[in-house]
């Protein structure tokens, strides 16, 4: 039985309180407080007074369920992650499509782009379709596979870009993330090729010769603690080259996990010239600095590395002024043995799907740099547009308006929680935010009107694939 949800007294994009009704796969009503019941036809199965969410038990088979927002809960379009590592196939010991997308739903996401560095690599139509189908069967969020730019991420010859674009997965984002497409001729060819189907190349900007053996950001801290430095120019030089290539061929370029002040300047300069370039920043690069490496705790080892306080301030400014388009998690789960070891032997990467929204609230919203409408732009509308999933019946990143797909997230900005890796929904607990108190919690997530999270808890047993775009 289809459940209709009446969201009473919620604040779309942080604005004035309203009643919002989700029925079928659409938003069917947005109106003044008190109008939701009549719009839904009445007969609510539950009307909780706590303001924290519905009676989860009432959802099973209920015709109408109410959620009382208490004029406090913020309603956002479902979040879209442009940069997620789901690890399957090949590293199911770290994460699976099922566990990773369940964590994504818990973090307020309704769509994720799954990076190509799996085993086997997502460099053929067959593999991207496998990942896409795993996501469809899991049902927590829509999974859009990212295709590799080069065969096996080897950087020597182009992968089957056209075949992946034409596959059932409909790939539009291509990346060798984890490795840089360092050959300028190959990068130019990739940029030219994806123009045929309105694709985008997402570059992991890292000049490999400048980062051989590098362990952390090159600077005062690396010199003092004796870890090999990773110069900022290794990122900046690739971005500078690629924006010029994108301008030359007239193609779309996306910069993954931008992390330095000069990278922000280069992207800002390129946009002023009309280059079709977009960029993302991760939550950890918005929050943490290379000072964390002094602990030698490998939870803080990441690629690109945590940078200086000046770099952190620059990426915050770049996100606020629109130079940086997207916040992307770069969710990179690892089993305990890959992180609970000495720094040099540890894997790069950290989890982020379940904490991204809270970090953005703390760093950007609570400081007055951004509004909740801005959050919707950088965590939903912009990534959906870049990934070309912002149109069609199951579109993401759409406005909270009547007739739009009911892909939405309900957030309590006044709540707070202490991050514990062992309590995360993801299969791996390698969070760099262990023990930190963060603001905001996801109360509910809806994928095409179906609750995937209620009262902050994934709705196990309620997963179904009806309505998933073919």
N, C-alpha and C positions, 0 to 999 in steps of 0.2 A: 504494500500500500504506500502510495506517495505521501510523504509528510510535508505539510506546509508549516513554515516557521514564521512567527510574528516576532520581530525584534523591536521591542517597545523601548522608547526613550533612549535610543542610541544616537551617536553623534557622527554622521557621515563625514569623513575627512576631518574630524575634530570640530565641526561646525555646530550649528544649533541642533538641539535634540529633535528627533523625528522617529516615526514608526516606519519600519521597513518590512515588507512581506516578501518571502521567498517561496515560490510555488512552482512545482515542476522543476525546470532547469533555469528559470528566469526570475529576475526581480520584477514583481508584479505591482508593487505599491511603494511609494515613498511619500509620506505626508506628515502632517502635524501630529504631535503626540495625542494618542487616544483614537486615531483613525484606523489603526491596523486591524483591530478585531472585525470591524464592519467590512473592510476590504478583503479580509480572508474568509468571511462568511461565518465567523464565530466558531464556537464549539472547541475551544482550546483544551488540550489534554492536560496542560500544566501551566501554572502561572506563578513561578517562584518569586518570593519576595526579597530574596537575599541580594539580588542584583548581580550575582556572579554567574548565572547560567541556568539552564533548565534542569529538570529532573531527568537524568540520563536514562533511567528506566522507562520513562514515559515515551521515549522516542520509538521504541520497538512497536511498530504497527499503528502508532498514533496518527490521527488525521491532521491535527493542528497542535503545534507545540509553541509555547511562548517563552521568550527569553527577555527578562527585565533588565534593561541597560542602566536603569537608575539615573538617566541623564548624564552618565559618566563614561560608559564604554564607547570606544571609538571604533567606527566601522570603516574598514579599508577595503579596496579591491584586493583580491587574493594576491599574495606576494609571488613574484616570479624570480627564480634564481638563474642567472645566466652562466653559472660556473659551479657545478657540483660534481664531485667524484663519488660514484656509486659502487665502484670497484668490481662489479659483476659484469661480464664473466672474468674469472681468473683469480680474484682475491676475496673470495667470500668469507675468509677468516677475518677480514677487516670490516666489510659491509656487504649487504646484498641490495638489490633493487628494492625488495620489500622493506627491509629495515631502514634503508636510507630515505625512502619516500615517506615512510611512516614518521620518521624524524622531521622531515620537511613539513608535513602536515601539522605536526605539533608546534613547529616554528611559525605557522601562519601561511605557509606556501601552498599554492594550488598548481604550480608548474615548476619544473626544474629542467635545466639543460645538462645532460649527463656527458661528462668529458670522455675523450676518446682513448685515454691511456689505460685500457683494459687489456686482458690477455685471453683471446686474441684481440688485437687492436681493432677499434671501430673504424676500419678503413675500407670496408666493402659494404654493399647493400645488405648482404646476409647478416652481418654482425649488427649493424645499426637496427635492422628490423627485429633481431633477437632482443636487443635491449628495449626497444619500443614496446614489444609484446609483453616482456616481463613487467614493464611499467603499467601497461593496460590491465594485465591480470592482477597486479597488486591493488590498483584502484585508489591509492591514497592521493596521488597527484597526477597530473599529466607529465609524462616523461618525454622530452624531446632530445634524442641523441645528438651529440656533436660529432661530426665526422672528422677523421684525421685529414690533415693537409697532405701528408706524405705517407707512403707505404711503410707500415710498421713504425711510424714516427722517426724514420731513419734519416730524413732530410735529404734524400737522394733523388727520388722521383715522385711525381704527384700520385696521390691515391685516386680511387674511382669517384671523383667528386660528382660528376653528372649522374652516375648510377645511384649514389646515395641520395642525391636531391630528388630523383625520380622514384625512389623506393617508397614503400608504405610509410616509412618513418618521416618522409618529407624533410630531409635535413636541409637547413639553411645556414647553420653556423658551422664553421670548419676551423679546427685548431689542433696543433701539435702540443697543446699545453703540457707542461713538464719539460718540454724541450722547445727551443727557438727554431723557427724556420730561418736559419742564419744565412743561407745562400740567397743573395739578392736576385739572381736570375730566377730561381725557383719561386721566390716570393712574388716577383712580378707576374710570373705565369699563373700562379694561384689567384692573384687579384684579378687578372684578366678573365680567367675561367669562370669564376663565380658570378661575374656580371650577367652571364647568360640566364641565370635563374634567380637573380636578386639575392644572392648569397652574401655572406660576409666572412672574411678571414679574421679570426681572433688570435692575435699574436701574443705569445709568451716572450716578452722582450728581455732577452738575456744573451749578450754576446758571449759565446762559450769560451773563447780564448781568454777573456778577461776574468772568468770566474772559475777557472780550473782549481779544484781543491778548496774553494771558498766555503766558509762555514757560517759567517754572519756579516752584517754590514761593516764595511771598511770605515774605520774612524777611531776616535779616541778610545772607545770601549774595547774594540777588537785588539788594539795595540796593548792596552793595559792587561787584558786577561789572556792574551796569547792565542787567539783563534784567528785563522786565516781570513782576511778581509774580502768582502764582496763589494767592489766599487759601484757607486751610483751610476757612473758613466756606462757601465755594462748594460743597464736598462735604457738609459737616455739615448745612447747612440743608435740603438735599434729602432726606437720610436721615431727619432729624427729621420732616419733612412726610410722607414716605412710610410710615414705621412707624405714624404716626397714621392715615393712610388705610387701611393694611392692617388695623389693629385695627378701624377703623370698619366695613369691609365684610366682615371675617372671611376674608381671602384670604392666600395665600402671597406673600411678598416676599423676593427675594434681592438683596443689595447687592454689586455688582461691585467688584473691586479697592479695597477700603477701605484708606485710607492715613494717617489722622490719629488722634491720641490721643483727641480728642473724638468722633470717629466711633465708636471702640471703646466709649466711655462711653455713647453714645446707643443702640447696639445692645444693650449689656449692660442698660441700663434697660428697653428694649423687651421683651427676653426675660424680665425679671423680672415684667413685666405680663402675660405669656402671649401676646404678639404672635408670630404665626407668621413670624418673620423669620430668615433665614440670611445669612451674610456670607462673603466670600472675601478673602484677601490674596494678593498675588503674591510670588514668590521675590525679585524685585528690591526690593520695598518692605520685605521682611524683612532685606535685606542692605545696601543702599546708601543713602546720604544725599545731600542736596542739595549737600554739599561737592563732589561729583563735577562739578558744573556749572562749577566754577572753571576747568576745563580747556577749556571751550567745545567739548568733544568731543560731537557730536550723538548718539553712541551712548547717551548718558545722558539724552536728551530723550524723555520718556514722558508719557502721560496716564492717570491723574493723575500729577503730577510726583513725583520723589523728594523726600522730606520731611526733617525734622530728626532728629537723633539721638534726641530725646525721643519723637518719633512712632514711630521704628523700635522703640524699646524697648517702647512701648505696644502695637504690633501683635504683637510677639513674645509679650508677656504675654497678650494677648487670644487668641492662637492656643493657647497652653499651657493656659489655663483654660477653653477651650471657647466663649468669647464669639464668636470667629471659627471658623466650621465647616470651612472648606475652604482649601487652598492651590490656586490656579488660576494657570496660567502667563501668561495674556494674551499668548500667543505672537503676535508681530506682525512678520512678516518684511517687509523692504523691500529693493529693489534698491540697489546701491551709490550711484547718483546721487541717491537720495532721502535719504541719510544723510551722504555724504561731501561736505558743503557747509557753509556758515555756519549757525550755530545757528538763527537766525530763519527760514531757508528750509527747514530740515530737517523731515522727517516725524516725528511722534510714534510711539514704539513700539520694541520690542526682542524678540529671540527668547528662548525659554525652555524649550521642550519637552525639550531634551537635557540641561539643567543643573538643572532644578527639583528633582529628588530629591537631588542633591548639595548644593544650597543648604540644603534642609531638614535634611539630615544635619548639615551644618556648624553651622548656626545653632541648631537645636533639639535634635538627638539628641546630638551630641558635647559639647554644653554641659550635658547632663543635664536639659533642660527637658521633653523628650518621649522616649518609648520608641518602638521600632519598631512596636509595636501602635498607638500614637498616630498614627504616620505612615500606617499602613494606614487609619486612620479619616479623616484629613484629606485624603489623596490618593487614596482609593479608595471606602470605604464611604459617607462623607457626600456626596461629589459624585454618586455613583451614585444615592443615595436622593433627592437634590434633583432630579436629572434624570429620576427615575422609570425607571431602567434597572436596578434592583436586584432584579427579579423576572422569572421566565420562563426558558425553556430556555437563552438566551444571556446570562443576567444577569451583571452586573459588581458589584464591590464586595462579593462574598460571602466568607464565611470560608474559610480553607484547611482543608477538611474533606471526608471521603469523600462522594461524590454531588454535590458542587458543581461548577459549570462550571470547566473547566481554563483559566481566565484568570488567569495568575499571572506574577510577575516575580521573577527571581533576581538578587540584588545582592551585590557584594563590598564590604562597608563598609571593609575594610582597604586597599583599593587607592586610588590617587589619580591625577589627571590634570591637565594644564595645558590650559586652554580656548583653542582657536584657532578663530576664526570660519571660516577657510578649510577647516578639517577637519570642520565640522559636516555632518550629513546633510541638514539643511534646505537649501533652495535659496538662502537669503539668510544672510549672515554677520554681521548687525548685532547681535552679542552685546555687552552692557555688561561682560561678565566676561573680555574678552580678556586673556590672559596670567596669569589668576588660577589658582592651584592649588586644586582642589576635591577633597574626599574622596569615595570611593564610585564604583563603576562598575556599570552594568547588564551582567550576564553573559549573561542569556537572558530572552526574553519569549515567552510562549505565549498564543495566542488560540484558545480552545476546543481546547486540546491540540496545536495546530500551532505549531511554532517559527517565529516571525517574526524573532527575533534569537538567534544563538548565538555564543559567544565575543565578545560585545559588537559583533557585526557583523550588519547586516540580512541575512536569508537570501534573497537575490535568486534568483528562479526557483522558490521554494517557495511562492509565493503562489497561493492558490486560494480560491474563494468558497463551497465546500461548507460547509454548516452555518451560513451567515450568516443571522440571523433575517430573515424576510420582513416 
